[in-house]
Amino acid sequence: MMNWKLAVAVLVLAIFITGVLVVPGSAQDSIISDYPELKPLVDFVGEEELSVMDLVGCKAAEKAMEELGFSKGDPNILALTDAGYIANIGKYSSERALNGVMMTAGVSRGKGNLVNVHRAYNKPLWFAFFDKETGDCVYLEVNKSYLKPWLDKEAAGTVNLSEFMGVGADALFSKISRENIDPDKLITEEGAKAWHHNFDEKTFGGNEFSILTISAVWSKGINNEFLKSAELHNHICPGLTSGYFIAEYLREHYPLEKGEKWIVWAVPPWCKDDALQQIFDATVGKRCMAVMYIPDSTSEKLPPEYRNIAGIYVKIGKTGEAKAIVLGWDWNKACSDCGFTRKDFKDFSSYKWWWTRLRADVVLMEHKPEEYISVLMVKDLGNQGSVKAMNARWMAVGANPLVELGIMPAPGATATPVSTPAEVTPSIPGLCVIAAIAIAGVVVYAARRRKKI
Ligand SMILES: [Zn+2]
């Protein structure tokens, strides 16, 4: 018969041995034992949650760090990617790649050196890393057909992440390219000419304009509002800059009181309106933006000072009291300050289309909104009831806010339009429409009565 003391000793020994064997066993299960550099990422997302897409971001950052020779947390580095916003790989979304980029390269939205560039869901997934010290930039585009089977395996629960970590960058990325994009060189005409072949060759997968312009303005110092606008718009152009300047101008000269907000009538729309949607939260869906084009035939009828019209900005309060501010934007002055002509913008057959935009992006940052913005009209619109009612009245199909505001004559009218910036007395544009409907109603009613008789 076994002594009970011996039995306990054997049991204790057994537990001890099992413990010793089990502990290293579970450590071997962790991907960190094979890839210790993954520890910050694993700590951040949790071992159970670690996914192929987390590792895609990590591998993009690792390759860029090797190529550019930077270490984690280097403040000279800007990372740009469309991961999660919203480039997909088939049915798989890509936002988790941001975790890998952040935790490997030490960049983040909070630090202002991770730019999430907006792209449509069916666009390629890409990453770019720019070093503002050297001007060098590395671009990596994911090989969709290579990555998709890995994501399929993950969805089926059969993926081996350690095996995925062994994948070479050349297999995972269909394009890895490196170019110098030093903005100080590229804003010169000679520098732009020399770089232009990269646009033809799509060195950055067709994302050259996005990467060049955002990196350039970022390297000169960009604030968060403008950076968020650039994310939505997916590039920076002087059109976007004009929207950022208009936002700054309205905020400075017409500050919002409690309960007030901006309704943007984009008449006509251009890149600026993406900045206004972002900064004012003036989105189309929330009815805070309405868009109307000005065809050339109409533009010709505008008084000269209104040919620079940028838009109508309506400040509306909780009770429906509204005021319209019509602003102009001086493209001729902007172009002349940047050292080129307005028609250079439209030269898409050479380097000029992108050089002018990039140059203006950088040059305009040293100027003030007041240098280009003019107040064409300030008009009290009285009580408009609600935003929906106001937009339905002024920006409805068939309406013409330029006529209603007195900026241009109504078709067939000979009255001289208002052409000087001024406080104009309130008018009720809907009144004419209501009167017309009422008259039509009476006529129809009378006609029916006559038929009956
Ligand atoms: Zn633009």
Boltz pocket constraint, residues with backbone or C-beta under 6 A from the ligand:
constraints:
  - pocket:
      binder: B
      contacts: [[A, 233], [A, 235], [A, 236], [A, 237], [A, 239], [A, 240], [A, 271]]
      max_distance: 6.0
